Amino acid sequence: MVPPAERRPDPEPLATDDRRAVVVGTLVWAVLAVACVVARDRLAAQGTGWWLEVCVAGALLGLAGLAHLQRREGLKRRGLRR
């Protein structure tokens, strides 16, 4: 049996701009919601009127994500989180 190799240390986490990704995603959901409002009658006729609710939910979850990131950054600045 071959002995297990020594485990290398974990790499440092990459610095990412999480806020930008969440803002872009939230804006995409908001634009899609507006498109669904414009095409509401056609979507309802096709049985896909629920798409509007999905877009609104996506935008609201994006806003919740932004609030979470804001809180996390505040905790980092105060040194309460690494």
Disulfide bonds with the S-S distance in Angstrom:
none
